[in-house]
């Protein structure tokens, strides 16, 4: 009876490991896609946009805020 539980436990453990591998592969694929996207974006244009939005945010924040 304990050997049946052990084999059931081993089956569940193996299934969990397979799910972990599949999840890791999906995460790796997503990170690869993000890496390619970051490499292909127009950094010059995004630099200007970020500077603009950071400047707008800076205008909204009061100057005498104590952190």
C-alpha positions in Angstrom: 0.0 0.0 0.0 2.8 2.5 0.8 4.5 1.6 -2.5 1.3 2.5 -4.4 1.3 5.9 -2.7 5.0 6.4 -3.5 4.4 5.7 -7.2 1.5 8.0 -7.2 3.7 10.6 -5.5 6.4 10.0 -8.1 3.8 10.4 -10.9 2.6 13.7 -9.5 6.2 14.9 -9.0 7.1 14.0 -12.6 4.0 15.8 -13.8 4.8 18.9 -11.8 8.4 18.9 -13.2 7.1 18.7 -16.7 4.8 21.6 -16.1 7.7 23.6 -14.7 9.7 22.9 -17.8 6.9 23.9 -20.1 6.3 27.1 -18.1 10.1 27.9 -18.2 10.1 27.4 -21.9 7.2 29.8 -22.4 8.9 32.4 -20.2 12.1 32.0 -22.2 10.2 32.4 -25.5 8.5 35.6 -24.1 11.8 37.0 -22.9 13.4 36.3 -26.3 10.5 38.1 -28.1 10.9 41.1 -25.8 14.7 41.1 -26.4 14.1 41.2 -30.1 11.5 44.0 -29.7 13.9 46.1 -27.6 16.7 45.7 -30.1 14.4 46.7 -33.0 12.7 49.8 -31.6 13.8 53.3 -32.7 15.8 54.3 -29.6 16.3 57.8 -30.8 12.5 58.4 -31.1 11.8 56.8 -27.7 14.5 58.9 -26.1 12.7 62.0 -27.2 9.4 60.7 -26.0 10.7 59.7 -22.6 12.4 63.1 -22.2 9.1 64.8 -23.0 7.0 62.7 -20.6 9.5 63.0 -17.8 9.6 66.7 -18.3 5.8 66.8 -18.1 5.8 64.7 -15.0 8.5 67.0 -13.5 6.2 70.0 -14.1 3.3 68.3 -12.1 5.4 67.4 -9.1 5.6 70.2 -6.4 9.1 71.5 -5.9 9.1 71.6 -2.1 8.1 68.0 -1.4 10.1 66.4 1.4 10.9 62.8 0.8 
